Amino acid sequence: MSNPEPVESGPLEPPAVVFARLADVPLDALDKLLETTHAVYDDLNRVLGHPYWADLVYHQGAAIKALKEARVSLEGLRAEAIGARNTELGITVTTAVVDGERHYAQTEDDKAALVDRVLRPQQPGACHLYVWDRPHVDPEAPGPYVQMRIVTDTEAEVGVLNFTEESEDGEMQSWHTLNPQPLPEAPALRFDAGSTLRFPRNAVLPFRDLRAALDEFTRTGQRPEAVRWQPARWGDL
């Protein structure tokens, strides 16, 4: 018996191309299927009491549950594929949470605009920046291991950065900025609106230093070297 002919696999595709194709999952079609399956319930109510009614309701409910689980899995597949593609291409995405809304940027100009936005929020309270291989869309889902908290006094054009990093084992480390020459009139900024925690006064820096650190963070995703840091501590110090 002769050996089978070898199968020619053809030229290998770049991984980024494969990941981009994996990210193109049919979420719209699944949403339409969910909508249609939900709509079946109206028809089921019209045959209430029929001998088959209970089994039909059971299977309709099971189908909706399975479709919802499938959607969660497909969303996870798409998110991981986007992250893998961006990593292959050397792309990072900056996510800013400002005034309760999320904003995303990939280009240098858009990232710089996000930095300006977090320095000058419209409402009191902390803003946050994340740098990841994809947009950080869902705060309840596993996300990036680092976070930058920004608290500013927009009138005085000063503020504080708090950098938090989580290890794969779940251990948290946190640092505040450190001003080696504390500002004479530095405010004791709150950790967040309504919080009793206050940053030490020697953590307060002018906007020019904060902007330099945040610009660096959006490029590297690491604790910036443009400013000095101190282990996180609290109090009017």
Legacy VTK file of the C-alpha trace (Angstrom):
# vtk DataFile Version 3.0
C-alpha trace
ASCII
DATASET POLYDATA
POINTS 237 float
0.000 0.000 0.000
1.390 3.372 -0.957
1.780 6.139 1.571
-0.737 9.000 1.394
0.337 12.152 -0.353
1.536 14.850 2.080
-0.921 17.688 2.534
0.456 21.052 1.515
-0.400 23.525 4.232
0.566 26.586 2.216
2.317 29.675 3.547
1.872 30.361 7.239
-0.279 33.346 8.108
1.042 35.944 10.539
-0.451 35.313 13.998
-1.982 38.799 14.015
-4.056 37.887 10.948
-5.314 34.708 12.603
-6.153 36.545 15.833
-8.024 39.241 13.890
-10.141 36.556 12.253
-10.836 34.925 15.623
-12.003 38.281 16.964
-14.665 38.493 14.258
-17.218 36.458 16.209
-20.939 36.553 15.287
-22.251 38.360 18.362
-24.892 40.213 16.332
-26.303 36.949 15.008
-26.361 35.502 18.507
-28.156 38.580 19.848
-30.770 38.185 17.119
-31.194 34.530 18.039
-31.642 35.464 21.699
-34.241 38.059 20.783
-36.159 35.556 18.662
-36.050 32.892 21.374
-37.318 35.372 23.964
-40.191 36.304 21.650
-41.344 32.671 21.599
-42.700 33.173 25.126
-45.604 35.245 23.799
-46.715 32.331 21.640
-46.292 29.913 24.528
-48.734 31.961 26.588
-51.338 31.438 23.881
-51.233 27.662 24.392
-51.125 27.726 28.180
-52.619 24.508 29.531
-51.796 22.416 26.474
-50.202 19.029 27.360
-46.983 20.078 25.612
-46.830 23.528 27.234
-44.599 22.629 30.199
-42.001 20.865 28.047
-41.974 23.724 25.562
-41.411 26.279 28.326
-38.628 24.139 29.787
-36.776 23.904 26.478
-37.293 27.574 25.709
-35.778 28.505 29.066
-32.900 26.077 28.584
-32.230 27.521 25.130
-32.097 31.082 26.468
-29.722 30.038 29.238
-27.442 28.232 26.773
-27.458 31.174 24.359
-26.557 33.614 27.140
-23.704 31.361 28.241
-22.553 31.098 24.634
-22.564 34.887 24.339
-20.390 35.269 27.427
-17.947 32.724 26.009
-17.874 34.407 22.601
-17.271 37.792 24.226
-14.358 36.245 26.098
-13.008 34.716 22.897
-13.226 38.043 21.095
-11.579 39.956 23.946
-8.667 37.515 24.158
-8.257 37.493 20.379
-8.170 41.297 20.298
-5.587 41.293 23.080
-3.466 38.697 21.283
-3.660 40.613 18.004
-2.697 43.903 19.646
0.206 42.257 21.452
1.498 40.845 18.170
1.299 44.310 16.611
2.769 46.123 19.621
-0.466 48.033 20.244
-1.667 49.092 23.680
-5.008 50.631 24.555
-5.416 53.277 27.245
-8.705 53.291 29.124
-9.673 56.368 31.126
-12.515 56.472 33.634
-13.575 60.094 34.032
-16.782 61.335 35.641
-18.111 57.781 35.639
-17.621 57.253 31.893
-15.048 55.172 30.028
-12.942 56.515 27.174
-10.416 54.643 25.022
-7.350 55.633 23.021
-4.747 53.885 20.866
-2.894 56.707 19.101
-0.415 59.016 20.806
-2.600 62.066 20.165
-5.696 60.387 21.581
-3.760 59.203 24.630
-2.519 62.746 25.235
-6.113 63.952 25.044
-7.116 61.368 27.664
-4.349 62.630 29.951
-5.761 66.146 29.693
-9.214 64.765 30.447
-8.175 62.965 33.646
-6.297 66.036 34.863
-9.390 68.207 34.481
-12.525 66.190 35.281
-15.849 67.996 35.332
-16.915 66.434 38.636
-15.061 66.050 41.956
-13.474 62.686 42.639
-10.770 60.383 41.365
-10.113 59.457 37.746
-8.395 56.257 36.626
-6.124 55.179 33.793
-5.438 51.635 32.606
-3.044 50.455 29.912
-3.765 47.023 28.465
-3.725 45.012 25.270
-7.441 45.788 24.794
-10.053 48.262 26.071
-10.864 47.696 29.753
-14.614 47.641 29.190
-16.033 45.618 32.083
-14.901 46.608 35.600
-16.371 43.360 36.963
-14.314 41.136 34.660
-10.617 40.319 35.140
-8.607 43.224 33.826
-5.147 44.759 33.802
-2.924 44.249 36.832
-2.014 47.931 37.157
-4.098 51.025 37.809
-3.280 54.712 37.967
-5.539 56.841 40.166
-5.499 60.577 39.533
-6.822 63.163 41.992
-6.415 66.833 41.141
-7.243 70.351 42.213
-7.996 71.883 38.834
-7.992 75.480 40.061
-4.562 75.176 41.670
-3.372 72.867 38.845
-1.867 70.365 41.259
-2.649 66.758 42.049
-1.592 63.306 43.184
-1.007 60.003 41.422
-1.557 56.645 43.081
-0.114 53.635 41.254
-1.416 50.204 42.244
-0.029 46.922 40.978
-1.396 43.440 41.582
0.758 40.344 41.262
-0.535 37.146 39.676
-0.860 35.811 43.244
-3.231 38.641 44.122
-0.754 40.620 46.254
-1.354 44.370 46.020
1.328 47.054 46.111
0.558 50.750 46.045
2.596 53.949 45.737
1.889 57.681 45.835
3.863 60.318 44.025
6.572 62.006 46.099
7.483 65.656 45.840
11.047 66.080 47.180
10.279 69.787 47.611
6.696 69.849 48.933
4.573 72.750 47.781
4.043 75.304 50.591
0.279 75.476 50.009
-0.260 71.867 48.960
-3.844 70.743 49.609
-4.622 67.498 51.437
-6.449 65.837 48.553
-9.039 63.160 49.255
-8.652 59.616 47.938
-12.058 60.067 46.309
-15.070 62.326 46.642
-16.532 61.837 50.109
-13.615 59.683 51.309
-12.079 60.293 54.727
-8.679 59.176 53.415
-6.356 61.968 52.364
-3.107 61.836 50.450
-0.035 63.196 52.256
0.802 66.739 51.231
4.253 65.723 50.020
2.538 63.618 47.330
1.137 66.708 45.592
2.788 67.720 42.312
2.118 70.436 39.725
0.307 69.536 36.521
3.463 69.615 34.400
4.949 66.753 36.443
1.694 64.806 36.510
1.314 65.134 32.749
4.857 63.893 32.133
4.240 60.846 34.334
0.863 60.076 32.785
2.178 60.433 29.236
4.892 57.926 30.140
2.341 55.583 31.713
0.183 55.544 28.569
3.263 54.526 26.568
4.677 51.858 28.884
1.912 50.700 31.214
4.516 50.670 33.992
5.136 52.857 37.043
6.534 56.049 35.500
10.114 57.116 36.106
9.345 60.757 35.309
8.392 61.337 38.969
9.471 59.992 42.334
7.340 57.607 44.412
6.711 56.624 48.025
4.867 53.656 49.537
1.189 54.449 49.929
0.260 56.025 53.255
-2.603 58.186 54.414
-3.129 61.221 56.556
-2.660 64.964 56.603
1.128 64.754 56.637
LINES 1 238
237 0 1 2 3 4 5 6 7 8 9 10 11 12 13 14 15 16 17 18 19 20 21 22 23 24 25 26 27 28 29 30 31 32 33 34 35 36 37 38 39 40 41 42 43 44 45 46 47 48 49 50 51 52 53 54 55 56 57 58 59 60 61 62 63 64 65 66 67 68 69 70 71 72 73 74 75 76 77 78 79 80 81 82 83 84 85 86 87 88 89 90 91 92 93 94 95 96 97 98 99 100 101 102 103 104 105 106 107 108 109 110 111 112 113 114 115 116 117 118 119 120 121 122 123 124 125 126 127 128 129 130 131 132 133 134 135 136 137 138 139 140 141 142 143 144 145 146 147 148 149 150 151 152 153 154 155 156 157 158 159 160 161 162 163 164 165 166 167 168 169 170 171 172 173 174 175 176 177 178 179 180 181 182 183 184 185 186 187 188 189 190 191 192 193 194 195 196 197 198 199 200 201 202 203 204 205 206 207 208 209 210 211 212 213 214 215 216 217 218 219 220 221 222 223 224 225 226 227 228 229 230 231 232 233 234 235 236
